[in-house]
Amino acid sequence: MPRHRHRAQAELRPGLRHVATAAAVASGALAVVTPVTGLELGQARTELRLASSDVPDGAATGPDDADAPRSAPVFGAEIVRGTGLLDPAADASLDAARKARQLAQDAADRAREAAELAARGLGDPACGLDVSDLGAVKSWVSDAAEFLGCAYGESDLIGVANRANASDHPTGHALDIMVRGEKGDRIAECTVENAEELGVKYVIWEQAINHGSGWSSMEDRGGDTANHYDHVHISFERDAGSGDPDLSRCA
Protein backbone atom coordinates (compact mmCIF):
# COMPACT_ATOMS: atom_id res chain seq x y z
CA MET A 1 0.00 0.00 0.00
CA PRO A 2 1.44 3.47 -0.84
CA ARG A 3 2.74 5.36 2.15
CA HIS A 4 0.66 8.49 1.48
CA ARG A 5 -2.57 6.41 1.41
CA HIS A 6 -1.73 4.82 4.76
CA ARG A 7 -1.11 8.25 6.20
CA ALA A 8 -4.44 9.53 4.90
CA GLN A 9 -6.33 6.69 6.56
CA ALA A 10 -4.56 7.39 9.84
CA GLU A 11 -5.66 11.01 9.70
CA LEU A 12 -9.34 9.94 9.54
CA ARG A 13 -9.16 8.24 12.95
CA PRO A 14 -9.88 10.35 16.03
CA GLY A 15 -6.52 11.00 17.65
CA LEU A 16 -5.51 10.79 21.27
CA ARG A 17 -8.59 8.83 22.41
CA HIS A 18 -7.86 7.30 25.82
CA VAL A 19 -8.77 3.63 26.06
CA ALA A 20 -7.29 2.97 29.52
CA THR A 21 -4.92 4.67 31.93
CA ALA A 22 -2.85 2.63 34.37
CA ALA A 23 -0.82 4.26 37.13
CA ALA A 24 1.73 2.60 39.39
CA VAL A 25 3.94 4.06 42.10
CA ALA A 26 7.28 2.31 42.58
CA SER A 27 10.56 3.53 44.00
CA GLY A 28 9.46 7.15 43.96
CA ALA A 29 8.41 7.11 40.31
CA LEU A 30 5.02 7.10 38.60
CA ALA A 31 4.65 5.31 35.28
CA VAL A 32 1.51 6.12 33.29
CA VAL A 33 0.74 3.97 30.28
CA THR A 34 -1.95 5.39 27.99
CA PRO A 35 -2.85 3.38 24.89
CA VAL A 36 -4.36 5.56 22.16
CA THR A 37 -5.82 4.94 18.76
CA GLY A 38 -4.65 6.74 15.68
CA LEU A 39 -0.92 6.60 16.55
CA GLU A 40 1.93 4.46 15.30
CA LEU A 41 2.74 1.38 17.43
CA GLY A 42 5.96 2.96 18.68
CA GLN A 43 3.94 5.96 19.94
CA ALA A 44 1.10 3.97 21.53
CA ARG A 45 2.76 3.90 24.96
CA THR A 46 3.42 7.15 26.85
CA GLU A 47 5.52 6.90 29.96
CA LEU A 48 5.57 9.72 32.45
CA ARG A 49 8.07 9.33 35.26
CA LEU A 50 7.93 11.72 38.19
CA ALA A 51 10.95 11.70 40.46
CA SER A 52 10.20 11.58 44.20
CA SER A 53 11.07 14.81 45.97
CA ASP A 54 13.57 13.02 48.21
CA VAL A 55 15.52 11.33 45.36
CA PRO A 56 18.43 13.54 44.13
CA ASP A 57 19.06 14.17 40.46
CA GLY A 58 21.00 11.36 38.83
CA ALA A 59 20.25 8.88 41.60
CA ALA A 60 19.31 5.36 40.59
CA THR A 61 15.60 4.50 40.78
CA GLY A 62 15.81 0.84 39.80
CA PRO A 63 14.94 -2.28 41.76
CA ASP A 64 18.01 -1.92 44.03
CA ASP A 65 16.41 1.20 45.55
CA ALA A 66 13.02 -0.43 46.28
CA ASP A 67 13.74 -0.70 50.00
CA ALA A 68 15.35 2.73 50.42
CA PRO A 69 13.79 4.79 53.25
CA ARG A 70 11.52 7.70 52.34
CA SER A 71 10.97 10.95 54.16
CA ALA A 72 7.21 10.79 53.42
CA PRO A 73 4.83 8.24 51.91
CA VAL A 74 3.92 8.50 48.27
CA PHE A 75 0.25 7.96 47.41
CA GLY A 76 -0.62 7.03 43.85
CA ALA A 77 -4.00 8.79 43.78
CA GLU A 78 -2.45 12.08 44.90
CA ILE A 79 0.29 11.92 42.27
CA VAL A 80 -2.19 11.02 39.52
CA ARG A 81 -4.35 13.99 40.49
CA GLY A 82 -1.25 16.19 40.56
CA THR A 83 -0.38 15.30 36.97
CA GLY A 84 -3.74 16.58 35.80
CA LEU A 85 -4.75 13.20 34.39
CA LEU A 86 -7.94 13.31 36.48
CA ASP A 87 -10.32 16.14 35.68
CA PRO A 88 -11.38 17.66 39.05
CA ALA A 89 -14.99 18.01 37.90
CA ALA A 90 -15.11 14.41 36.70
CA ASP A 91 -13.42 13.28 39.91
CA ALA A 92 -16.05 15.08 42.03
CA SER A 93 -18.80 13.57 39.90
CA LEU A 94 -17.40 10.08 40.49
CA ASP A 95 -17.28 10.72 44.25
CA ALA A 96 -20.90 11.90 44.25
CA ALA A 97 -22.01 8.85 42.27
CA ARG A 98 -20.12 6.57 44.66
CA LYS A 99 -21.79 8.18 47.68
CA ALA A 100 -25.22 7.92 46.03
CA ARG A 101 -24.69 4.20 45.37
CA GLN A 102 -23.64 3.67 48.99
CA LEU A 103 -26.71 5.51 50.29
CA ALA A 104 -28.94 3.42 48.05
CA GLN A 105 -27.26 0.23 49.25
CA ASP A 106 -27.66 1.27 52.90
CA ALA A 107 -31.36 1.98 52.35
CA ALA A 108 -31.82 -1.41 50.67
CA ASP A 109 -30.05 -3.14 53.56
CA ARG A 110 -32.28 -1.40 56.10
CA ALA A 111 -35.40 -2.33 54.14
CA ARG A 112 -34.29 -5.96 53.94
CA GLU A 113 -33.54 -6.08 57.68
CA ALA A 114 -36.93 -4.51 58.46
CA ALA A 115 -38.67 -7.09 56.26
CA GLU A 116 -36.81 -9.94 57.96
CA LEU A 117 -37.75 -8.62 61.41
CA ALA A 118 -41.38 -8.14 60.39
CA ALA A 119 -41.51 -11.72 59.09
CA ARG A 120 -40.54 -12.87 62.60
CA GLY A 121 -43.03 -10.55 64.27
CA LEU A 122 -40.33 -8.15 65.42
CA GLY A 123 -39.84 -4.42 65.03
CA ASP A 124 -36.88 -2.06 64.86
CA PRO A 125 -34.96 -2.45 68.17
CA ALA A 126 -33.88 1.21 67.94
CA CYS A 127 -37.28 2.83 67.35
CA GLY A 128 -36.70 5.55 69.95
CA LEU A 129 -39.36 4.41 72.40
CA ASP A 130 -40.04 6.99 75.14
CA VAL A 131 -38.99 5.34 78.41
CA SER A 132 -39.03 8.48 80.57
CA ASP A 133 -41.99 7.15 82.59
CA LEU A 134 -39.79 4.36 83.98
CA GLY A 135 -38.37 6.74 86.56
CA ALA A 136 -34.77 6.69 87.76
CA VAL A 137 -33.94 3.22 86.51
CA LYS A 138 -30.34 2.29 85.75
CA SER A 139 -29.15 3.09 82.25
CA TRP A 140 -28.91 -0.59 81.24
CA VAL A 141 -32.48 -1.14 82.47
CA SER A 142 -33.64 1.75 80.27
CA ASP A 143 -31.68 0.33 77.32
CA ALA A 144 -33.28 -3.08 77.80
CA ALA A 145 -36.74 -1.49 78.00
CA GLU A 146 -36.19 0.29 74.68
CA PHE A 147 -34.69 -2.78 73.02
CA LEU A 148 -37.50 -5.15 74.07
CA GLY A 149 -40.30 -2.57 73.85
CA CYS A 150 -39.37 -1.59 70.30
CA ALA A 151 -38.77 -5.14 69.13
CA TYR A 152 -42.15 -6.35 70.35
CA GLY A 153 -44.19 -3.18 70.03
CA GLU A 154 -44.86 -2.90 73.76
CA SER A 155 -44.86 0.48 75.48
CA ASP A 156 -46.75 -0.48 78.68
CA LEU A 157 -43.70 -0.69 80.94
CA ILE A 158 -43.07 -0.27 84.67
CA GLY A 159 -39.69 0.66 86.13
CA VAL A 160 -39.20 2.25 89.54
CA ALA A 161 -42.07 1.31 91.87
CA ASN A 162 -42.75 0.45 95.50
CA ARG A 163 -43.42 -3.16 96.39
CA ALA A 164 -44.59 -4.70 99.67
CA ASN A 165 -42.21 -7.64 99.35
CA ALA A 166 -38.51 -7.71 98.51
CA SER A 167 -38.04 -6.36 95.00
CA ASP A 168 -35.53 -4.77 92.64
CA HIS A 169 -38.09 -2.18 91.51
CA PRO A 170 -37.46 0.50 94.18
CA THR A 171 -33.74 0.71 93.36
CA GLY A 172 -34.26 0.96 89.59
CA HIS A 173 -32.97 -2.57 88.86
CA ALA A 174 -36.22 -4.08 87.55
CA LEU A 175 -38.56 -3.83 84.57
CA ASP A 176 -42.11 -5.12 84.06
CA ILE A 177 -43.43 -5.52 80.52
CA MET A 178 -47.22 -5.71 80.71
CA VAL A 179 -48.21 -8.44 78.28
CA ARG A 180 -50.04 -11.76 78.17
CA GLY A 181 -49.95 -14.98 76.21
CA GLU A 182 -47.73 -15.96 73.32
CA LYS A 183 -46.07 -12.56 73.01
CA GLY A 184 -45.06 -12.79 76.66
CA ASP A 185 -43.48 -16.18 75.92
CA ARG A 186 -41.41 -14.63 73.16
CA ILE A 187 -40.34 -11.62 75.22
CA ALA A 188 -39.32 -13.79 78.17
CA GLU A 189 -37.26 -16.12 75.96
CA CYS A 190 -35.64 -13.23 74.07
CA THR A 191 -34.64 -11.66 77.39
CA VAL A 192 -33.08 -14.89 78.63
CA GLU A 193 -31.21 -15.36 75.33
CA ASN A 194 -29.71 -11.86 75.70
CA ALA A 195 -29.25 -11.91 79.49
CA GLU A 196 -25.49 -11.29 79.39
CA GLU A 197 -25.77 -8.41 76.95
CA LEU A 198 -28.69 -6.77 78.81
CA GLY A 199 -27.27 -7.33 82.29
CA VAL A 200 -30.21 -9.51 83.38
CA LYS A 201 -30.15 -11.34 86.73
CA TYR A 202 -33.36 -13.35 86.27
CA VAL A 203 -36.73 -13.38 84.49
CA ILE A 204 -40.13 -14.30 85.96
CA TRP A 205 -43.02 -15.25 83.69
CA GLU A 206 -46.20 -17.28 84.23
CA GLN A 207 -45.25 -18.54 87.70
CA ALA A 208 -41.76 -19.65 86.61
CA ILE A 209 -38.31 -18.14 87.11
CA ASN A 210 -35.17 -18.39 84.97
CA HIS A 211 -31.70 -17.42 86.23
CA GLY A 212 -30.13 -18.44 82.93
CA SER A 213 -30.11 -22.21 83.41
CA GLY A 214 -33.72 -23.03 82.57
CA TRP A 215 -37.22 -22.38 83.91
CA SER A 216 -38.21 -23.45 87.42
CA SER A 217 -41.78 -23.43 88.78
CA MET A 218 -42.67 -21.03 91.60
CA GLU A 219 -45.27 -21.27 94.35
CA ASP A 220 -48.77 -19.96 93.73
CA ARG A 221 -49.01 -16.40 95.04
CA GLY A 222 -52.76 -16.15 94.55
CA GLY A 223 -53.43 -14.13 91.38
CA ASP A 224 -52.47 -13.31 87.78
CA THR A 225 -50.34 -10.32 88.70
CA ALA A 226 -48.64 -11.96 91.69
CA ASN A 227 -47.94 -15.05 89.57
CA HIS A 228 -46.75 -12.94 86.61
CA TYR A 229 -49.36 -14.03 84.07
CA ASP A 230 -50.05 -10.45 82.98
CA HIS A 231 -46.45 -9.21 82.77
CA VAL A 232 -42.88 -10.34 82.24
CA HIS A 233 -40.73 -9.33 85.21
CA ILE A 234 -37.01 -8.74 84.60
CA SER A 235 -34.53 -8.14 87.43
CA PHE A 236 -31.11 -6.73 86.54
CA GLU A 237 -27.60 -7.06 87.90
CA ARG A 238 -25.98 -4.20 89.82
CA ASP A 239 -23.64 -3.61 86.85
CA ALA A 240 -24.37 -3.19 83.15
CA GLY A 241 -24.18 -6.08 80.74
CA SER A 242 -21.79 -6.39 77.83
CA GLY A 243 -24.17 -4.52 75.50
CA ASP A 244 -25.32 -5.15 71.90
CA PRO A 245 -28.21 -7.62 72.36
CA ASP A 246 -28.92 -9.72 69.28
CA LEU A 247 -32.46 -10.01 67.89
CA SER A 248 -31.45 -12.97 65.74
CA ARG A 249 -31.74 -15.04 68.94
CA CYS A 250 -35.33 -13.95 69.36
CA ALA A 251 -38.59 -14.97 67.72
C-alpha positions, 0 to 999 in steps of 0.5 A: 500500500502506498505510504501516502494512502496509509497516512491519509487513513490514519488522519481519519481516525480520532486521535488521542482517544484514551482507552485505559490509563494505568498508574503505578507508584514504585521507588518514587516514580510514577509510570503512566501507560496510555494506549491511544488509537490513531498513533503508530505502534511505537507511539502507543505507549506514553511513559511519564516518570515523576521523580520523588522529591527526596531522590536527588538528580542522577540517583538510581531508581531501579529495583536496588532502591526499592527498600530505600527509606523515604521521608514521606509516603507517596500515594498514587491517587495524589500523584495522579491527580497532581499530573492533571490526568484526572479532571477535578470536575469528573473526579467530584462527579465520580465521588458523588455517584459513589456516595449515592450508590452507597446511600442506596445500598444502605437503604436497601439493607435497612429495608431488607432487615426490616422485612426480615424482622417483620416476618418474625413478628419483630420491630426495629430495636432502635425505634426511639421508644419513650422510656421516661416514665420508667423513673430513675432506673439504671441506664442498662435497664432503660436500654433493655426497656427500649430494646424489648419494647421496640422489638415487640411493640410494647410500650406499657412498661413499669420501672421504679415502683414500690413493692410490699415484698422484697423487690428490685423495683425500688432501686431501679434494677427491675422492669415489668413488661405488661403483656399476656400470652404468646407474646409474653413467651417470646419476650421472656425467651428473648430476654433470657437469650440476651441476658449477658448483653442486657445485664439480666439477673433473672426473668419471671413469667407465668409462675416460673423463674429463669436465672439463665439455666432453665425455667423453674416453677414457683409457688402460687401467690394467689393471682395473675399479677402476683404469679406474673401471668399479665407481665414479664418481670425482669430483674437486673444485675448491679452492673451493666451487661456487655451490651449489643443484644442480638435479635437474631436469637429472638422470635 
